[in-house]
Amino acid sequence: SNLVDRVHAVILAGGSAFGLEAATGAMRWLEERGIGFPAGPARVPIVPSAILFDLGMGDHRIRPDAAAGAAACEAARDTAPEEGSVGAGAGATVGMLF
């Protein structure tokens, strides 16, 4: 069995390790709305994250930040998300290793 039975958001971002900051914004947004796993006096939002290394694509100084994570939560809908070169997919490439 697991102590935590659900996740409250999933972050998929670019910006290499810098993109992890987007999860901070998502967690803050959820916490402000009382969403999260009850842990004593606090609620801890469960936000697994996956980050792309895309610093070689476009301007490496443009990175997801906490504001982007909060904006993503604000924009989230119950419908299927866009696919293709949008969001984290804007800088994503496949098969570049060889």
Secondary structure, DSSP 8 states (H G I E B T S, - for coil): --S----S--EEE-SGGGGGHHHHHHHHHHHHTT-SEEETTEEE----EEE---TTSS-TT----HHHHHHHHHH--SS----SSSGGGGS--SS---
